[in-house]
């Protein structure tokens, strides 16, 4: 049951992404050949008598696409993708990722609005054995910055201490109405049993904020922004070597994470959903061939040089990018399956 829930949510994210491309293409009257959810063999398809668009559901829930006339090949259709102004093609290209990011924001606002209590960034009490009070952190302090990173909500406060608290950190607080800079504040350090990742631990509790419309909007926005920040930090850590390829996950690993979250509680499940939706939206905008970001770069080049990029050259670049991405996905999938088998064997 949990695996089915995970696959449905994963499929929903793909559907939303492709729907963004589809809706904007229809708005600009682009000729569409097929709107497909999933990859591989067709399970079901239906052709609209009015528009001649083929709507299909395919076997593998690891992707999807909107096939438009003139997108990857020459077309005589006056409404082909390549016949539209560059700015329209750019909007269509970005719309998929924008849809994922938008639904992430919407779901996060719903999560925050349905949460019984909303935390603040004001320290209410220190935990037993806390060390940060020795460095002048006090009850009643409202934390506004950690190591130069602005803090607006409880989860930002926890995240930045977790990320930077392995070493002494600089903290800015508001105390009795005045801004105070605390340098070299020390927190306890812990190690994750599964990954071996070392992180700082906040050694205090925070006050509960008054739940009103402004608080919900503020927390919904900054909770959503935090997921983007976490993704950016993760990419940075991957490039710097803090994380390795073994820490990445593909569709199998993502489905497992969603299924595990579904077993925990609804809030955890939807938090994971938001995080994955943001990941899908942002990652697709990276300037990598075959991704939306790669196509966007080509359109930007066309906008600058004021003539279309050679379609054959673009096709070869996208093909090479697709081969690399599929090969990488296959490698990650094999790794995820191996990890899953090991975990099941351990149980």
C-alpha positions as CSV (number, residue, x, y, z in Angstrom):
1,X,0.0,0.0,0.0
2,X,2.8,2.4,0.9
3,X,4.6,1.7,-2.3
4,X,1.5,2.4,-4.3
5,X,1.1,5.7,-2.4
6,X,4.7,6.6,-3.2
7,X,4.3,5.8,-6.9
8,X,1.0,7.8,-7.1
9,X,2.7,10.8,-5.5
10,X,5.8,10.5,-7.8
11,X,3.4,10.2,-10.8
12,X,1.5,13.3,-9.6
13,X,4.8,15.3,-9.6
14,X,5.6,14.2,-13.1
15,X,2.0,15.0,-14.2
16,X,2.1,18.5,-12.7
17,X,5.5,19.1,-14.4
18,X,4.3,18.1,-17.9
19,X,1.0,19.8,-17.3
20,X,2.9,23.1,-16.9
21,X,4.4,22.6,-20.4
22,X,1.1,21.5,-21.8
23,X,-1.0,24.4,-20.6
24,X,1.4,27.1,-21.7
25,X,1.8,25.4,-25.1
26,X,-1.9,25.4,-25.5
27,X,-2.1,29.1,-24.4
28,X,0.4,30.0,-27.1
29,X,-1.5,27.7,-29.6
30,X,1.5,25.4,-30.2
31,X,0.7,22.2,-32.1
32,X,1.0,19.2,-29.7
33,X,1.5,15.6,-30.9
34,X,1.3,13.8,-27.6
35,X,1.0,14.3,-23.8
36,X,2.5,11.3,-22.0
37,X,2.8,10.4,-18.4
38,X,5.5,7.8,-17.8
39,X,8.1,6.3,-20.2
40,X,8.4,3.1,-22.1
41,X,5.5,0.9,-23.5
42,X,2.0,2.4,-23.7
43,X,-0.5,1.1,-21.2
44,X,-3.3,3.3,-22.4
45,X,-3.8,6.0,-25.0
46,X,-6.6,8.2,-26.3
47,X,-6.7,10.6,-29.2
48,X,-8.7,13.7,-29.1
49,X,-11.0,14.1,-32.1
50,X,-11.0,17.9,-31.7
51,X,-7.2,18.5,-31.4
52,X,-5.7,15.2,-32.6
53,X,-3.5,15.2,-29.5
54,X,-2.6,11.7,-28.2
55,X,-2.9,11.4,-24.4
56,X,-1.0,8.3,-23.1
57,X,-0.1,6.5,-19.9
58,X,3.2,4.5,-20.1
59,X,4.6,1.7,-18.1
60,X,7.5,3.3,-16.3
61,X,6.6,6.1,-13.8
62,X,10.0,7.8,-14.1
63,X,9.3,10.6,-16.5
64,X,6.9,12.0,-19.0
65,X,6.8,14.4,-21.9
66,X,4.8,16.8,-24.1
67,X,5.7,16.2,-27.7
68,X,5.3,19.4,-29.7
69,X,5.6,19.8,-33.5
70,X,8.9,21.5,-34.4
71,X,10.4,21.0,-30.9
72,X,13.2,18.6,-32.0
73,X,12.7,18.5,-35.7
74,X,11.8,20.7,-38.6
75,X,8.1,21.2,-39.1
76,X,5.9,22.9,-41.8
77,X,3.1,23.4,-39.3
78,X,2.6,27.2,-38.8
79,X,1.9,26.5,-35.1
80,X,5.0,24.5,-34.5
81,X,7.1,25.1,-31.4
82,X,10.0,26.5,-33.4
83,X,7.8,29.0,-35.3
84,X,6.8,30.7,-32.0
85,X,8.6,33.8,-30.6
86,X,11.6,33.0,-28.4
87,X,10.0,34.5,-25.3
88,X,7.0,32.2,-25.7
89,X,9.2,29.1,-26.1
90,X,11.2,30.2,-23.0
91,X,7.9,30.4,-21.0
92,X,6.8,26.9,-22.2
93,X,10.2,25.5,-21.3
94,X,10.3,27.0,-17.8
95,X,6.6,26.2,-17.1
96,X,7.2,22.6,-16.1
97,X,9.7,23.4,-13.3
98,X,7.6,26.5,-12.3
99,X,4.6,24.2,-11.8
100,X,6.5,21.9,-9.5
101,X,7.8,24.8,-7.5
102,X,4.3,26.3,-7.3
103,X,2.6,23.1,-6.1
104,X,5.4,22.7,-3.5
105,X,4.6,26.2,-2.2
106,X,0.8,25.5,-2.1
107,X,1.2,22.2,-0.3
108,X,3.6,23.8,2.2
109,X,1.1,26.5,3.0
110,X,-1.5,23.8,3.6
111,X,0.9,21.9,5.9
112,X,1.6,25.1,7.9
113,X,-2.0,26.1,8.1
114,X,-3.0,22.7,9.4
115,X,-0.2,22.4,12.0
116,X,-1.6,22.8,15.5
117,X,1.3,25.0,16.7
118,X,3.9,27.2,14.9
119,X,7.2,27.7,16.5
120,X,9.2,31.0,16.7
121,X,12.9,31.8,16.9
122,X,12.7,33.1,20.5
123,X,14.5,30.9,23.0
124,X,12.1,29.8,25.8
125,X,14.2,27.2,27.7
126,X,17.5,25.5,27.5
127,X,17.9,21.7,27.4
128,X,19.6,19.8,30.2
129,X,23.4,20.0,29.6
130,X,23.2,22.9,27.2
131,X,26.5,24.6,26.5
132,X,25.4,27.6,24.4
133,X,24.4,29.6,27.5
134,X,28.1,29.6,28.5
135,X,28.6,31.8,25.4
136,X,26.0,34.4,26.3
137,X,22.9,33.0,24.6
138,X,20.0,33.7,26.9
139,X,16.3,32.9,27.4
140,X,14.2,35.5,25.6
141,X,16.7,36.0,22.8
142,X,15.1,36.2,19.3
143,X,17.6,34.7,16.9
144,X,17.8,36.5,13.6
145,X,21.0,35.2,12.1
146,X,23.3,32.2,12.3
147,X,26.7,32.6,10.6
148,X,25.4,35.4,8.4
149,X,22.3,33.4,7.3
150,X,19.0,35.2,8.1
151,X,16.6,33.2,10.3
152,X,12.9,33.8,10.1
153,X,11.3,30.5,11.3
154,X,12.0,27.6,13.7
155,X,13.1,25.1,11.0
156,X,15.6,27.6,9.5
157,X,17.1,28.1,13.0
158,X,17.4,24.3,13.5
159,X,18.8,23.7,10.0
160,X,21.6,26.4,10.2
161,X,22.7,25.2,13.7
162,X,22.7,21.6,12.3
163,X,24.8,22.7,9.3
164,X,27.2,25.1,10.9
165,X,27.1,24.1,14.6
166,X,29.9,21.6,14.3
167,X,32.2,24.6,14.8
168,X,31.7,27.8,16.8
169,X,29.2,30.0,15.1
170,X,28.3,33.7,15.1
171,X,24.8,34.4,16.1
172,X,22.8,37.6,15.9
173,X,19.9,38.0,18.4
174,X,17.4,40.7,19.4
175,X,17.6,41.1,23.2
176,X,15.4,43.6,25.1
177,X,14.7,45.4,21.8
178,X,18.4,45.7,20.9
179,X,20.5,43.8,18.3
180,X,23.3,41.9,19.9
181,X,26.2,40.0,18.1
182,X,27.4,36.8,19.8
183,X,30.6,35.4,18.4
184,X,32.0,31.8,18.7
185,X,28.8,30.3,20.2
186,X,29.4,26.5,20.7
187,X,26.7,23.8,20.4
188,X,26.8,20.0,21.0
189,X,27.9,17.9,18.1
190,X,26.2,14.6,17.1
191,X,26.7,11.9,14.4
192,X,24.0,10.3,12.4
193,X,24.1,6.5,12.9
194,X,23.1,5.7,9.4
195,X,25.1,8.1,7.2
196,X,27.9,9.1,9.6
197,X,27.1,12.7,8.9
198,X,28.2,15.0,11.7
199,X,25.9,17.9,12.7
200,X,25.3,20.5,15.4
201,X,22.4,20.2,17.8
202,X,20.3,23.1,19.0
203,X,20.3,22.8,22.8
204,X,17.2,25.0,23.5
205,X,13.5,25.1,23.0
206,X,11.6,28.0,21.3
207,X,8.4,29.8,22.1
208,X,5.2,29.1,20.3
209,X,4.1,31.9,17.9
210,X,0.6,33.2,17.7
211,X,-1.1,31.4,14.9
212,X,-2.7,34.0,12.6
213,X,-2.8,34.6,8.8
214,X,0.4,36.6,8.7
215,X,2.3,33.9,10.7
216,X,1.0,31.1,8.4
217,X,2.0,33.0,5.2
218,X,5.4,33.9,6.7
219,X,6.1,30.3,7.8
220,X,4.7,28.8,4.6
221,X,7.0,31.0,2.4
222,X,10.2,30.5,4.4
223,X,9.5,26.7,4.9
224,X,9.3,26.5,1.1
225,X,12.4,28.7,0.6
226,X,14.3,26.5,3.1
227,X,13.7,23.4,0.9
228,X,15.3,25.3,-2.0
229,X,18.2,26.4,0.2
230,X,18.8,22.8,1.3
231,X,18.9,21.7,-2.3
232,X,21.5,24.3,-3.2
233,X,23.5,23.3,-0.1
234,X,23.3,19.7,-1.1
235,X,24.5,20.4,-4.6
236,X,27.4,22.4,-3.2
237,X,28.3,19.6,-0.8
238,X,28.2,17.1,-3.7
239,X,30.6,19.2,-5.7
240,X,32.9,19.8,-2.7
241,X,33.0,16.1,-1.9
242,X,31.1,16.3,1.4
243,X,28.7,13.9,-0.1
244,X,29.5,11.2,-2.6
245,X,27.6,9.4,-5.4
246,X,26.6,6.8,-2.9
247,X,24.5,9.4,-1.1
248,X,22.4,10.1,-4.3
249,X,19.0,8.4,-5.0
250,X,17.0,7.8,-8.1
251,X,13.4,6.8,-8.6
252,X,13.7,3.6,-6.6
253,X,15.3,5.4,-3.7
254,X,12.9,8.3,-3.8
255,X,9.9,5.9,-3.9
256,X,11.3,4.1,-0.8
257,X,11.7,7.4,1.1
258,X,8.1,8.4,0.2
259,X,6.9,5.0,1.3
260,X,8.8,5.2,4.6
261,X,7.4,8.7,5.2
262,X,3.8,7.4,4.5
263,X,4.3,4.9,7.3
264,X,5.3,7.6,9.8
265,X,2.5,10.2,9.5
266,X,0.8,12.5,7.0
267,X,2.8,15.6,7.8
268,X,6.1,13.7,7.2
269,X,4.8,12.4,3.9
270,X,3.8,15.8,2.6
271,X,7.0,17.4,3.8
272,X,8.9,14.9,1.7
273,X,6.5,15.6,-1.2
274,X,7.3,19.3,-1.0
275,X,11.0,18.6,-0.9
276,X,10.9,16.3,-3.9
277,X,8.7,18.7,-5.8
278,X,11.2,21.5,-5.2
279,X,14.1,19.2,-6.2
280,X,12.3,18.2,-9.5
281,X,11.6,21.8,-10.3
282,X,15.1,23.2,-9.5
283,X,17.1,20.3,-10.9
284,X,15.3,20.5,-14.3
285,X,16.4,24.1,-14.6
286,X,20.1,23.2,-14.3
287,X,22.0,24.0,-17.6
288,X,22.4,20.3,-18.6
289,X,21.6,19.1,-22.1
290,X,18.2,17.2,-22.4
291,X,16.9,19.0,-19.3
292,X,14.7,22.1,-19.5
293,X,17.6,24.2,-18.3
294,X,19.7,23.0,-21.2
295,X,17.0,23.9,-23.6
296,X,16.6,27.3,-21.9
297,X,20.3,28.0,-22.5
298,X,19.9,27.2,-26.2
299,X,16.9,29.7,-26.4
300,X,19.0,32.3,-24.6
301,X,21.7,31.9,-27.2
302,X,19.1,32.3,-29.9
303,X,17.9,35.4,-28.2
304,X,21.4,36.9,-28.1
305,X,22.5,35.9,-31.7
306,X,19.0,36.6,-33.1
307,X,18.9,33.4,-35.1
308,X,18.0,29.8,-34.3
309,X,20.7,27.4,-33.2
310,X,21.4,24.6,-35.7
311,X,18.8,21.9,-34.9
312,X,21.1,19.0,-35.8
313,X,23.8,20.3,-33.5
314,X,21.2,20.9,-30.7
315,X,19.8,17.4,-31.3
316,X,23.2,15.8,-31.0
317,X,23.9,17.7,-27.8
318,X,20.5,16.7,-26.3
319,X,21.0,13.1,-27.4
320,X,24.5,13.0,-25.7
321,X,23.0,14.6,-22.6
322,X,20.1,12.1,-22.6
323,X,22.5,9.1,-22.9
324,X,24.6,10.4,-20.0
325,X,21.5,11.1,-17.8
326,X,19.9,7.7,-18.5
327,X,23.2,5.9,-17.9
328,X,23.6,7.8,-14.6
329,X,20.0,7.0,-13.7
330,X,20.6,3.3,-14.4
331,X,23.6,3.3,-12.2
332,X,21.8,5.1,-9.3
333,X,18.8,2.7,-9.7
334,X,21.0,-0.4,-9.5
335,X,22.6,1.1,-6.4
336,X,19.2,1.9,-4.9
337,X,17.9,-1.6,-5.5
338,X,21.1,-3.0,-3.9
339,X,20.6,-0.8,-0.8
340,X,16.9,-1.9,-0.7
341,X,17.8,-5.6,-0.8
342,X,20.4,-5.1,1.9
343,X,17.9,-3.3,4.1
344,X,15.3,-6.1,3.6
345,X,17.8,-8.7,4.3
346,X,18.8,-6.9,7.5
347,X,15.2,-7.0,8.6
